[in-house]
Amino acid sequence: MNPTDLNIPENPRYDFFLTLLGIFMTSSSFYYLFISPVEEIRIVLNIALVAGYLLFTYGIIQMAERHKIENKLFIIKSFIQRKSDIAQLKREGIIDTTEEASLNVYLRDEILNYIEKYKK
């Protein structure tokens, strides 16, 4: 399997812009909340303040999730690349069958350790 076969689809990354929009909404609502003398506008600004905070929080959570998925994908790609490197060394005659088997066992143990680490 080629490591490029695991590419995730290129979806637009709106999480950063949602976070920026949340910061802008929160800060502007907070500012105008103090200078506005009209009570009806203050109610709307309170709602905008909460909505901006929620938007900011949602954007941060989405960025963290995307970062976690991209890290796991990178590690999986590196395992696959190392497996193909072992096969390439075997084809070129640099290592023999017993060395290939020991490297494959080592790689398998490393993958199992990775799975156990992130299963928790």
N, C-alpha and C positions, 0 to 999 in steps of 0.2 A: 504494500500500500504506500502510495506516495504521500508525503506530508501535506502537499498542497490540496489533496482530496478532502481535507478536513476544514476548508475555509468556510466560515460562517457567512451568511449573506450580508452584503453591505447595506445595512439599514441606516437611515439617517439618524444621527445622534442628537436628539433634541434635549437630552438630559442637561447638558451644560447650559443651553439657552433657557430652559425652564428654571434652572437655578438662578441665572442672572435676572430673569423676569421677576422671580420671587423676591430677590434682593431689592430690585427697583421698586416693586409694589409695596414692600414692607417699609422701606426707608421713606418713600414719598408719602405714604399714608401716615406714618408716624410723625413726619414733619408737619403736614397740613392739619393733623389732628390738634396740634397745639396752637396753631395760628387761626383756626377757623372759629368764628363766634356763633355760627348757626348750628343749632342742635341737630337738625335733620341731616346736614352734611356730615356731622360728626358720627352719626350712626352708620352712614355709608362708608366713611373712612375706617371705622372699626371693623366693618365686614371686609373691606379691602385689606386691612392689616392682617386679619386672620387668614384670608385667602392667599395673600402673598407669602405668609409664613408656611402655610401648607404646601404651596407650590415650590418654595425653596427646599423644604424637607423632602418632598417627593423627588425633586431633581437630584439631590444629594444621594438618596437611597438608590436611584436608578444608576447613577455614576458608579457607586460602590459595587452594585450587582454586575454591571458591565465589566468593570475592572477585574472582579473575581472570575468571571467566565473567561475573559481573555487570558488571564494567568493560567487557568487550568488548561485551556486550549494550547497555549504555548508549551506547557510541560508535556502534554500528550504528543505534540508534534516533535519535541526533542527526543522522546522515547522512540517514536517511529523512525526518526532520522538515525538514531544510534543503531537500531535494529537493521536498517538498510546499510549502514556503514559496516556492520559485522558481516553481512552477506557479501558486500563488495570485497572486503578483505579475503574472504573465503574463495571467491571467484578468481581473484588475482593470485591465489596461492601463497599469500603472506602468512596466513594462519591455517592450521590443519583442523580436522574435524573435532578433535578433543578440545582444542582451544576455543573453537566456535561454540561447542556445547557448554563449556564453562562460562564463557561470556554471556551466552543466552540465559543460563541459570542466574548469573549475577544480575542481569538486566531484569529478569522476571521477579527476582527478590526485591529489587529496587522499585519496580512498579507496584508490587504488593504492599511494600512499606508506604508508598505514596498514597495508595488507596486507603490503607488503615489510618493514616494520618488525617486525611480529609473526610473520613467517614464519621468522625466524632463531632 
